[in-house]
Amino acid sequence: LGAALGPVLAFTRRSWSPGQIRRVFVGASIPAVLAVLVLACFVRSPERRRRTPRSLLGDMTGLGGPVYRFLAVTAGFSLAASSMAFVLLRAGQVGFSAAQVPLVYVVYNVVYAALSWPLGRLSDRTGRRPILFAAYLWFAACYLLLAWQASRIAVLAAFAGLGVHSALLEGTQRSMLADYVPADQRATAYGRENLGGPAFGA
């Protein structure tokens, strides 16, 4: 929800001070600093049991075949998943002004935030694979729409669709990876996943 409110605040700030982009960045730094302060002062890590140290090579070879097959899938998808910046450029091409583009991005974030929880619960009940299949197919459909139609309605529909895609993908993909590895290797597995390529919108 914070990612949805941020573009609204950026739009409001730009409306108050047209052309003052620097002020938007200064304003964006404030919640970032507050997040660091809250993390430093109020968040405590839980106690972790000590694990036997392993070499980096041991970490790279010790996750097992199913993990590496799954990582190959996520890396392949990352090759197709362009940065959200390109999708925002598409919004500018169809007639949205620079001040309106953040509001288009709000559509994506609101849909993503609204559906993440229920689709995460659905993933827990039905399993990860069907949700991931739906996420990849939905992504392809949204990009085909952006390539086929150059209109405001099509772009808004695509941004809403990409919000559905991210809600289907993000929690499910991370949960499926966690299902494959023991708890004391999950950070290593997530590091390998990000080595292969960040998810869409990251």
C-alpha positions as CSV (number, residue, x, y, z in Angstrom):
1,L,0.0,0.0,0.0
2,G,2.9,2.3,0.6
3,A,4.0,1.8,-3.0
4,A,0.5,2.9,-4.0
5,L,0.5,6.0,-1.8
6,G,4.0,7.1,-2.9
7,P,3.1,7.9,-6.5
8,V,0.0,9.7,-5.3
9,L,2.2,11.9,-3.1
10,A,4.6,12.4,-6.0
11,F,1.7,13.5,-8.2
12,T,0.5,15.9,-5.5
13,R,3.9,17.3,-4.9
14,R,4.5,17.9,-8.6
15,S,1.1,19.6,-8.9
16,W,2.0,22.0,-6.1
17,S,5.5,22.8,-7.6
18,P,5.5,22.1,-11.4
19,G,8.9,21.4,-12.7
20,Q,10.5,21.0,-9.2
21,I,11.5,17.3,-9.6
22,R,14.3,17.7,-7.1
23,R,11.7,18.4,-4.3
24,V,10.0,15.1,-5.1
25,F,13.2,13.2,-4.5
26,V,13.8,15.1,-1.3
27,G,10.3,14.2,-0.1
28,A,10.9,10.6,-1.0
29,S,14.0,10.5,1.2
30,I,12.0,11.2,4.3
31,P,10.1,7.9,4.6
32,A,13.3,6.1,3.7
33,V,15.1,7.7,6.7
34,L,12.2,7.0,9.0
35,A,12.2,3.3,7.9
36,V,15.9,3.1,8.8
37,L,15.2,4.6,12.2
38,V,12.4,2.3,13.0
39,L,14.5,-0.7,11.9
40,A,17.4,0.4,14.1
41,C,15.4,1.3,17.2
42,F,12.4,-1.1,17.3
43,V,13.1,-4.3,15.2
44,R,15.1,-7.1,16.8
45,S,16.2,-10.2,15.0
46,P,15.0,-13.5,16.5
47,E,17.5,-15.9,18.0
48,R,19.0,-18.2,15.4
49,R,20.7,-21.5,16.1
50,R,24.2,-21.7,14.9
51,R,24.9,-23.7,11.7
52,T,28.0,-25.3,10.5
53,P,29.9,-22.9,8.3
54,R,30.1,-23.9,4.6
55,S,32.3,-22.6,1.8
56,L,30.7,-20.5,-1.0
57,L,31.2,-23.4,-3.4
58,G,29.5,-25.7,-0.9
59,D,26.5,-23.3,-0.7
60,M,26.4,-23.2,-4.6
61,T,26.3,-27.0,-5.0
62,G,24.3,-28.0,-1.9
63,L,20.8,-26.8,-2.7
64,G,19.7,-29.8,-4.8
65,G,18.5,-30.5,-8.3
66,P,14.8,-29.3,-7.8
67,V,16.0,-25.9,-6.6
68,Y,18.3,-25.4,-9.6
69,R,15.6,-26.4,-12.0
70,F,13.3,-23.9,-10.4
71,L,16.0,-21.2,-10.5
72,A,16.4,-21.9,-14.2
73,V,12.7,-21.2,-14.7
74,T,12.9,-17.9,-12.7
75,A,16.0,-16.8,-14.6
76,G,14.3,-17.6,-17.9
77,F,11.3,-15.5,-16.9
78,S,13.6,-12.6,-15.8
79,L,15.0,-12.5,-19.4
80,A,11.5,-11.7,-20.6
81,A,10.4,-9.4,-17.8
82,S,11.5,-5.9,-18.7
83,S,11.8,-3.2,-16.1
84,M,8.6,-1.4,-15.1
85,A,10.3,1.8,-16.5
86,F,9.6,0.6,-20.0
87,V,5.9,0.0,-19.2
88,L,5.8,3.5,-17.8
89,L,7.3,4.9,-21.0
90,R,4.5,3.2,-22.8
91,A,2.1,5.1,-20.7
92,G,3.8,8.3,-21.8
93,Q,3.6,7.3,-25.5
94,V,-0.2,7.0,-25.4
95,G,-0.8,10.5,-24.1
96,F,-0.5,10.4,-20.3
97,S,1.5,13.5,-19.2
98,A,4.6,13.2,-17.0
99,A,2.6,14.3,-14.0
100,Q,-0.1,11.7,-14.8
101,V,2.2,8.7,-15.2
102,P,2.6,8.2,-11.4
103,L,-1.2,7.9,-11.2
104,V,-1.1,5.2,-13.8
105,Y,1.5,3.4,-11.7
106,V,-0.9,3.6,-8.8
107,V,-3.4,1.4,-10.6
108,Y,-0.7,-1.4,-10.7
109,N,0.2,-1.0,-7.1
110,V,-3.4,-0.9,-5.8
111,V,-4.3,-4.1,-7.7
112,Y,-1.1,-5.7,-6.5
113,A,-1.7,-4.8,-2.9
114,A,-5.3,-5.7,-2.9
115,L,-4.8,-9.2,-4.4
116,S,-1.5,-10.2,-2.8
117,W,-3.1,-11.5,0.4
118,P,-6.0,-13.5,-1.1
119,L,-3.9,-15.0,-3.9
120,G,-1.2,-15.9,-1.3
121,R,-3.9,-17.8,0.7
122,L,-5.0,-19.5,-2.6
123,S,-1.4,-20.6,-3.2
124,D,-1.3,-22.1,0.3
125,R,-4.5,-24.1,-0.4
126,T,-4.1,-25.1,-4.0
127,G,-0.3,-25.4,-4.4
128,R,2.3,-23.2,-6.1
129,R,2.5,-24.6,-9.6
130,P,-1.0,-23.6,-10.9
131,I,-0.6,-20.1,-9.5
132,L,2.9,-19.7,-11.2
133,F,1.5,-21.0,-14.5
134,A,-1.3,-18.4,-14.3
135,A,1.3,-15.7,-13.4
136,Y,3.5,-16.3,-16.4
137,L,0.5,-16.6,-18.8
138,W,-1.0,-13.4,-17.4
139,F,2.2,-11.6,-17.9
140,A,2.4,-12.6,-21.5
141,A,-1.2,-11.5,-22.1
142,C,-0.5,-8.0,-20.6
143,Y,2.6,-7.5,-22.8
144,L,0.7,-8.6,-25.9
145,L,-1.9,-6.1,-25.0
146,L,0.7,-3.3,-24.7
147,A,2.2,-4.3,-28.1
148,W,-1.2,-4.6,-29.8
149,Q,-3.0,-1.5,-28.6
150,A,-1.7,2.0,-28.1
151,S,-4.5,3.7,-26.2
152,R,-5.1,4.9,-22.7
153,I,-7.7,2.3,-21.9
154,A,-5.4,-0.5,-23.1
155,V,-2.5,0.8,-21.0
156,L,-4.7,1.1,-17.9
157,A,-6.0,-2.4,-18.4
158,A,-2.4,-3.7,-18.9
159,F,-1.2,-2.0,-15.6
160,A,-4.2,-3.5,-13.7
161,G,-3.3,-6.9,-15.3
162,L,0.3,-6.5,-14.3
163,G,-0.8,-5.9,-10.8
164,V,-2.7,-9.2,-10.9
165,H,0.5,-10.9,-12.3
166,S,2.7,-9.6,-9.5
167,A,0.2,-10.7,-6.9
168,L,0.2,-14.1,-8.5
169,L,3.9,-14.3,-8.8
170,E,5.8,-12.7,-5.9
171,G,4.6,-14.5,-2.9
172,T,4.1,-17.8,-4.7
173,Q,7.5,-17.8,-6.3
174,R,9.3,-17.1,-3.0
175,S,7.1,-19.6,-1.1
176,M,7.8,-22.4,-3.7
177,L,11.6,-21.8,-3.3
178,A,11.2,-21.9,0.5
179,D,9.4,-25.2,0.1
180,Y,12.4,-26.8,-1.6
181,V,15.1,-25.9,1.0
182,P,15.5,-26.3,4.8
183,A,15.1,-23.1,6.9
184,D,18.9,-22.7,7.4
185,Q,19.5,-22.5,3.7
186,R,16.7,-20.2,2.6
187,A,18.7,-17.0,2.5
188,T,21.3,-18.7,0.4
189,A,18.5,-19.9,-2.0
190,Y,17.0,-16.4,-2.2
191,G,20.4,-15.0,-3.0
192,R,20.8,-17.5,-5.8
193,E,17.4,-16.5,-7.1
194,N,18.3,-12.8,-7.2
195,L,21.6,-13.7,-8.9
196,G,19.6,-15.2,-11.7
197,G,17.6,-12.0,-12.1
198,P,15.2,-9.9,-10.1
199,A,11.5,-10.3,-10.5
200,F,9.4,-8.0,-12.6
201,G,9.0,-4.6,-11.0
202,A,11.9,-4.9,-8.7
